[in-house]
Amino acid sequence: MNSASRQNAGGLGNSSGVLGHYLMDHLWVAGGASGEFPEIADKATMGGPQRPDGLYVIRFRNTKDKKYDKFLRGYGFQGGGSTSFNWRAPGFGEEFKKGFRDPVTSVGLAGFGECLPRYENFVEIDPSGQLDAFGIPVLRIQMSWGDNERAMVADMAESGAEMMDAAGAKNIRPYAIPDRVPGYGIHEIGVARMGEDPKTSVLNQFQQAHDVANLFVMDGAGFTSGACQNPTLTIMALAVRSTDYLMDEMKKGSL
């Protein structure tokens, strides 16, 4: 977008008009639940959990054989547990000190959901002409969660609490933050989407710009959807495939 900002307000390789649009991020830590498991408490520590302690629950809404009517697509859970001092101990003075030293093992499940690609979520060169510390025009970001994402957040809290209850947790605390600021998941993707039709996409299947043959965009910008998993390995796999194609085209003299 910056490369052509002085020549073409639409951006380099943007004959489709969709460059910068369909911005997505993962809906992360906006809904879920935590609970305590006193029967498995270990020695308390003031530090963080000792790795590995990760939990992962694969997507279970809108799977192949079972559709869900509250929203499209779905989410998984990422989480972990740790044993710490009882910061929520009741009382004061000696009573609090005694309760505080009783270790508490807590487990949390944080929803990790898919954001639908919407044209209304986009980035653009700031029209006011604002520059960063290096004199480069800055981006202005326009993004919000839609009704589908907000419905997903509520379901994250409900299903997370159900899982905690089924596992025997005590003091279960579900949470839902439907207005969680986009960008919290730091998995920004989708602003130069791939596609077969140059009229509706920026890149082809090899992340090569439809309009500029020697321009490749090998990062998350080419994603057309977000799924509910971390995008890094997919970015790497696409980059390897695109690089193989690029090398072949260079050997042919096509680029």
N, C-alpha and C positions, 0 to 999 in steps of 0.2 A: 504493500500500500504506500509506503514511503518512497519507494524507488520511482514511482510515477506521479507523486503527489503534485509536482510542479507542472506536469504536462497534462495529466489526466486525473481529474478528481475521483474517478472511479477506481483507480489503482491499476497496476500492471497486471495483464492477463485477466482482465475482468470484463470481457465482452458479455458474460452471462449476467452480470450485475449482482451475483451472490457472494462475491469476495467479502469477507468480514462477517457474513451472516451465519446463522445456525450455530452460534456459540453454545457450548455445553460444558458443564462441570459435573462431577459426581455429587450426589446429594448425600453428604457425609456428616455423621454425628448430629443429625437433625431429629432423629427419633431412635428409640431403643429402650433398654431397661438394664438395671443392675440389681444385684441381690447379694445377700450374705450367706455363707455356709459355715456356721460355727463348729460343726462336727469335724471339719477338716482343717481347722486353724492350726497353723504352725507357729514357730517363733516369730514374733513381730519384728519389723525393721523400719527404720526411718527412711530408708532408701526406696528406690523403685523396684518393680518386680524383676526377678532374675530370669533372664532369657534362657531358653525359649519359653514363652507362655502364651503364644497366640492361639486364638480360636477363629475358625472360619465356618460359617454356615452358608452353603450354596443357595442360590435363588430357588425359591419354592412357590412363588406366585407366577401364574400364567406360564406354566411349563407345557410341554408338548401334549400331555394327556389331560391336563386340568386347567380350565380357564377361570379367571377371577374377574368379577364384574365391577369392582370398585375403581380400578385404574388399569392402564396399559402397562406392559412390561413388568419390571419388578426390582427386587433388591436382595442382597445377601446381608449377612452380619459379619463384622469383624470385631474382635474383642480380646479380652485377656483377664487375668486375675492376679491378685497379690494379697499378701498378708501384712497388715499394718496395725498400729495401735488404734484403739477404739476412740476416734475423735468425736464420736457421737455419744460418748458415755454420759449417763445422767448424773445430776447432783452437783455439789460443790465441795471444795476442800478435799479431805481424805477420801470421801466417797467417790469423787470424780477421779482422783489419782488411782484408786484401786481399779475402777472400771476402765480407765484409760489403758492400763497395762494388760488388760485381757485382749489377746490378739483377735483380730477379725479378718477372715478371709472373704474378700469381695470379688465378684466376677461381673464384668460388664459386657453387654452386647450393643454395638453401635451399628445402625443401619447404613448400608452403602448402596445407594439407589441410582437407577438410570434416569437421566434427564432427557426428555424428548427434544429432538432438534426442532427449533422454531425460528422462522425468519426474523421475528421480532427481537430475538436476542443477538446482538451484534457488537462489533467494535468498529471504530472509525478514527481517522486522524482528527484530532481535536480541531473543530472549525474556528476556534478563537485564535489559533496559531501559537498556542503555548508550547514552549520547548523545555526539554529536560536539561540537566546540568551539562550535557555534552552538545547542546544545540540541536538535538534531534526532536522533531515534532512528536508529541506524546499521543497515546491512544486515549480515546474516550470510550468507556465501556457502558453498554446498555444491556442489562440482563436482569431477569426476575424469574422466579419459579411460577409455573402454571398450576392450574387446578389439579392436573394429574400428579405433579410432584407433591402438592400439599396433601392430597389424599393418601399418597404413599407414606408420608411422614406419620400420619395418624395410625396407619396400619403397622408401622415399625414399632411404635410404642405398645400397641395391643399384642402383637405376636411375640415381641420380646419378653413382655411380662408373662405371657402364657408359657414360654419356654423356661423361664426362671422358676415358675411355679411347678412345672412338670419335673424339673430337676431337684426340687426340694429346697429352694432358696427361701431365706427369711428376709424380712424388711425389704421387700421388692419395691423398687422405685422406677416406674416407667417415666419416660419423658418424651415430649414432642415439641419441636421448635420449627413451626411451619415457615417462619420468616427468617430462617437461617440465611445469612448473606451468601449469595453465590460467590464462588471463588475459595471458599473454606476448604474444599477438597483438593485444591491446587492441581487439578487434572483438566486444565482448559484445553479443549479440543474442538475441531469442527469448522473453523472459519474459512477453509479452502477445500470444500468437500469434493470427493471423488465422484465420478459418474461417467456414463457412456455418452450422454448428451451434452455437448458444449454449451447449449442454451440454458442448462439448469445446473451446471457444475463447473468447477475451476480446473480440476485435475482429472486425468484418466486413471485407469487401474494401476498404473505404475508410478503414480504421483507426479506425472509429467503434465505441465500446464497445456491445456488445449490450445491456447493462443501463442505460446512461446515454446518452441520445441526443445530448446536447451535449458529450460527452467524446470527444476525438480524441487518439490517441497517434501522432504522426508522426515516429517515429524507428525504430531497428532492433528495438525490442521486438516488433513485429508479425511478424517473420520466422518462418516455419515450418521453414525449413532454412537452412543456412549457405553452401552451394556452396563453391567454393574460390577465389573472387575477392574483392577488397576490396569492402565493402558500401556505400560512401559514395554512389556514383552511383545505386544502386538505392534507397537511402533518399531521395535527392533526388527521383527520378522518382515514387516513391510519394507523397511529400509534395505534389508539384504536382498529381497526380491527385486526391488526397484534398481538397486545397484547392479545386479546381474543383467537386467534389461539395459541399463545405461551403458555398461561395458560392451555388450553385444552391438548396440546401435553405433557406438564409437568405432568399433572394429569394421563395421560396414561402411563407415563414412557418412552415416545419416545425420550425425550431430557434429 
